[in-house]
Amino acid sequence: MSSQIPRGYYEDSEGALRRDRRHSSERRSPAGSYPGEDRRNKQRRKGDQGDLEREHHEMIEEALEEFAAEHER
């Protein structure tokens, strides 16, 4: 067995160096990923955006109700 096996390779039972397919990080990256973005953070931001839109809509409704109550006197 060789003492110097390059990174990303392994030595098979016959002593030949074989490329380790599991070494590559490419197989784990999603096909439609955006460069420099973490998928979990993107999904979290989408969820937060939905919450913010709902809260914003509720605030507008409350403001309209208060405005209508003040001007109905």
C-alpha positions in Angstrom: 0.0 0.0 0.0 1.3 3.4 -0.9 2.0 5.9 1.8 1.1 8.9 -0.4 -2.4 8.7 -1.7 -3.6 12.0 -3.3 -6.6 13.6 -1.9 -9.8 12.6 -3.7 -8.4 9.1 -4.6 -8.3 5.7 -3.0 -6.3 2.6 -3.5 -8.4 -0.5 -4.6 -7.7 -4.1 -3.7 -5.3 -4.5 -6.6 -3.2 -1.4 -5.6 -4.4 0.9 -8.4 -5.4 4.4 -7.6 -9.1 5.2 -8.3 -10.9 8.5 -8.2 -13.2 8.8 -5.2 -16.6 9.9 -6.6 -17.8 10.8 -3.1 -15.0 13.4 -2.7 -16.6 15.9 -5.1 -18.9 18.5 -3.5 -20.7 19.1 -6.8 -23.1 16.2 -6.4 -24.6 17.8 -3.3 -25.2 21.2 -4.8 -28.7 21.6 -6.1 -29.2 22.2 -9.8 -31.1 25.4 -9.5 -29.1 27.0 -6.7 -28.1 30.6 -6.7 -24.4 31.3 -6.4 -23.4 32.6 -2.9 -26.8 31.9 -1.4 -27.8 29.3 1.2 -31.0 27.5 0.3 -32.2 27.5 3.9 -31.7 31.3 4.3 -33.6 31.9 1.0 -36.5 29.8 2.2 -36.5 31.5 5.6 -36.6 34.9 3.9 -39.5 33.7 1.7 -41.3 32.7 4.9 -40.5 36.0 6.6 -41.7 37.9 3.6 -45.1 36.2 3.8 -45.4 37.1 7.5 -44.4 40.7 6.8 -46.9 41.1 4.0 -49.7 39.6 6.2 -48.7 42.0 9.1 -48.6 44.9 6.7 -52.0 44.1 5.4 -53.4 43.9 8.9 -51.8 47.3 9.8 -53.4 48.9 6.8 -56.8 47.5 7.7 -56.5 48.8 11.2 -55.5 52.2 10.0 -58.5 52.4 7.6 -60.9 51.3 10.4 -59.5 54.0 12.7 -59.7 56.6 10.0 -63.3 55.7 9.2 -64.2 55.8 12.9 -62.7 59.2 13.4 -64.5 60.7 10.3 -67.9 59.2 11.0 -68.6 61.6 13.9 
